[in-house]
Structures are given as structure tokens and as C-alpha cells.
């Protein structure tokens, strides 16, 4: 895949989605996560065997005074985000300071909840979302398939992001990333005794001392569960469940539990939470498992029916700007694919880690099965 650095005219070879299936699903209006995934999985299967088409992405767009003025006339932008609330709010307040007169309304929830809300709104003909991001990239397969996303490529994306982090049709790009990791409370666990791998979590000494997130709420945990089931097998998760694991919702919750000493070990959770706590000299340590760390990418896109389309474009451009991206890295230990962004000193570079990458189409097709099987295995 190639990027033209003087304007993004073609990004990649893309496969055509079956739009008729998506339109039929919208017209039916009896919406559910299961139905969305069933329709999209059929479309994805058809895509795998389709002849490749060269997708024409829109030209890269710079922020102009005309765009800023049009955004100010709209005066607001609605941002649906699976980022933690403090991250989404900080980013939004920074945008508002840069562009006075444009208010950002943050609607923050878990990725699966955001997915359900947008599906319900679209089925009811409600256009409320301007920009959305999700920790489950499979959601963008659904949204793109149903024609809900608008093509828009910020200039920074065209110039400074790798092609594999940009949608071929310019519908979305990766706004940030992180990994799911193992972690422990250093006041409760000695370094020499700490787990180094997922296999180590099965040691009987950790029974009743582990906490982990739930794929039914968190898109990040959904992705992590997918790659662990794929690479280690469900038999591994069945053995882990026998360790009397404390179950929480968000991928941000396990780090909090080990910090409080409610559990000594976390089986999964966002690595950035532990990195930030370590920066504050809190008694926690992050472990990047020897088997590899699940990579969580967070796409962001503008919606076709955005009620504030100009403010949405301006916000998306800010999100991907060097200013916005550096905030995510320096302030919140997120990872950026922006070529000009530098990792904060003392933080482990993403390039040094063994990464477990998910296939969004496979996650999309298997998500309902994963949630059901996980609930049965862990009894939650």
C-alpha cells in the first residue's frame, strides 16, 4: 500500500463490501448486536473471495480558515469515545482551547456499549454522533459496510501515518494504540516470583489472587480474548478460570484493583494504566508476556450523517495532529503511529515488544461466540 505525501489520492487495494446486505439490515430496523454481526460476517465472507478493487480515497485535507469558520458556525461536536473519560475530556478541552466557540460533547462508554448505541440510533434514524472511536476495530467493518462512515483524511494522516493504519477508502485511521499486559503489585509480589508469561498465571500460588477484564463490556478485552483463544487455545482460558479469578468490566479496572491490593496479579488490562502509575512511583509493575502482548488499536472516524460535519472534520484533524497525538503519548502513555511523535523517556518502545495482532474481520465474526463461551467458562 502506498501513500502520496503531496495528497492522498490512493491508499490501498481494497475489497468491495456488499452494501445491499447492509441496507436491508438497516431497513429491517429490528437491530441487535447479533444481527449486525451476522449480516456483516456474510458480507466479510463474500469480500474474501471478491476480486480486489483499487479504492480511491479522498485527497488529504488541511485545516483552513474556511473550515474553522464553518465549524464555529456549527458551534459543537459530538464525540463518542471508548477512551477513558479523563483522556477524552483532556483531548476535548485542548481542542476547545485551540478553537474557542466550539464545544465538544463527550459521550464515553465501553466499546461494546458505544457499538450498541450507534446501531440503535442509526436504526431509529437518529443522527447524533459526529466522531467516534472504538477499541474494537471490528466495529468499523460494520459501520463502513452499512455506509455510515464519511471519507475524510486529515493532512497529518496522509503525511505521517503508515498505510496499514489508514482505511483504504479514507473512512477511518488509527488514532492511538496500547497493549494488554500482565501486571502485579510490587508490595505483594517479589520481582523474582512475578509471572513472566501467560503460562505462569496458571501456577497454583496465584489462585484467588488474579483479576481480569470482561470481553462483553470492553472492546480491548474482546480483542485480547480473541488472540489468546486463537494462539493459546480455549483450554488455556478454561485453566485460567479455575484460578478463581476476580472479574471486572473495563480494561482499565484490573490496574486499579492491583494498585488497591484487592488482587496481587492482573491477567489483562491496559499497559498504559500501569505505566502511568509507575511514573507516580506507585507499587505496580507491568509485564509484557513472553508469548506476546495483544495489540489494541483505536480507530477514529466521522459519520456520514454527522449533525456538525465541519466541526467533526476539524476535531478529527486535531485528534491526528502532532499536538493531539503528543498529548496522548506524554499525558496518558498511549502509543501513536504518527511518525513525528516520540515515546516518552523511560517508557518501553512499542517497536521492542512482541505483539499479538488480531484480525478485525475474524473478531467481528466470532465476537458473540467469544462472549457466550467466555461467560460460560468464567461463570460470569
Buried (B, 14 or more C-beta within 10 A) or exposed (E): EEBBEEBBBBBBEBBEBBEEBBEEBBEEEEBEBEBBBBBBBEBBEBBEEEEEEEBBBBBBBEBEEEBBEBBBEBEBBBBBBBBBEEBBBBBBEBBBEBBEBBBBEBBBBBBBBBBBBBBEBBBEEEBBBBBBBBBBBBBBBBBBBBBBBBBBBBBBBBBBBEEEBBBBBBBBBBBBBBBBBBBBBBEBBEEEEBBEBBBBBBEEEBEEBBBBBBBBBBBBBBBBBBBBBBEBEBEBBEBBBEBEBBBBBBBBBBBBBBBEEEBBBBBBBBBBBBBBBBEEEBBBBBBBBEBBBBBBBBBBBBBBBBBBBBBBBBBBBBBBBBEBBBBBBBBBBBBBBBEEBEBEEEBBEBEEBEBBEBBBBBBBBBBBEBBEBBBEBBEE
